[in-house]
Amino acid sequence: MQPDIRVATTGYQDVSVRQNRVLRNTYLLLALSMVPTVMGALVGVQAGFSFLAGSPVLAFVLFLGIAWAFMWGIERNKNSGVGVALLLGFTFFMGLMLSRILQVALGFANGPTVIAMAGAGTGAIFFTLSAVATVTRKDFGFLGKFLFVGLIVVLLAALANAFFQVPAFALTISAVVVVLFSLYILFDISRIVNGGEDNYVSATLAIYLDVYNVFVSLLHLLLAFTGQRD
């Protein structure tokens, strides 16, 4: 039995090393992806970028089309440097899209403080849930179907609100998005830790979207409840 035990132990160690490498590379690429995001946001704020502000429905549909085109390209090239380049290009685009809500926030007397609060809150959520996933090593894969259904519902609700523009409904969507994508952080990191995701480019894309959506929705909520007009 001893040789078999040694082989099994060695195999487990190899898997563990591989998973840790994927997680480490994911965190590094995630940190790198924040650079073009910030650059895109700065360019957008300085230029007063507004993505079809006069037609929210068209803007929403076009945004989804561009985002999905990027994500398709990233997944098709995830095993090469092209995938990394597309990912960084995508994060710059997302930074541009982020600039609109940042412009709104900076129009508040306490706008910079609210942005910092949203950033700190997002960081706290990310580090707490990533610690839970990595320390406990619990498999949260059972959340997958629930989260997917929740994502579809949120997309449909956001599309509907692009037509009706109801502030209270928008706040409700933001609250749901914070919870939904916080759970997605737990789910996506758990997949890496437990061997369900072995490509760090795909993993980075998933976690980046989780963090991005939590930040934007948290900022929206904080502006609504703590924003102070000049």
Secondary structure as the mmCIF struct_conf table of DSSP 4:
data_model
#
loop_
_struct_conf.conf_type_id
_struct_conf.id
_struct_conf.beg_label_comp_id
_struct_conf.beg_label_asym_id
_struct_conf.beg_label_seq_id
_struct_conf.end_label_comp_id
_struct_conf.end_label_asym_id
_struct_conf.end_label_seq_id
HELX_RH_AL_P HELX_RH_AL_P1 GLN A 2 ALA A 47
TURN_TY1_P TURN_TY1_P1 GLY A 48 GLY A 48
BEND BEND1 PHE A 51 LEU A 52
TURN_TY1_P TURN_TY1_P2 ALA A 53 GLY A 54
HELX_RH_AL_P HELX_RH_AL_P2 PRO A 56 ARG A 76
TURN_TY1_P TURN_TY1_P3 ASN A 77 ASN A 79
BEND BEND2 SER A 80 SER A 80
HELX_RH_AL_P HELX_RH_AL_P3 GLY A 81 LEU A 106
TURN_TY1_P TURN_TY1_P4 GLY A 107 GLY A 107
STRN STRN1 PHE A 108 PHE A 108
TURN_TY1_P TURN_TY1_P5 ALA A 109 ASN A 110
HELX_RH_AL_P HELX_RH_AL_P4 GLY A 111 THR A 136
HELX_RH_3T_P HELX_RH_3T_P1 GLY A 141 LEU A 143
HELX_RH_AL_P HELX_RH_AL_P5 GLY A 144 PHE A 164
HELX_RH_AL_P HELX_RH_AL_P6 PRO A 167 VAL A 193
TURN_TY1_P TURN_TY1_P6 ASN A 194 GLY A 195
BEND BEND3 GLY A 196 GLY A 196
HELX_RH_AL_P HELX_RH_AL_P7 TYR A 200 THR A 226
STRN STRN2 ARG A 229 ARG A 229
#
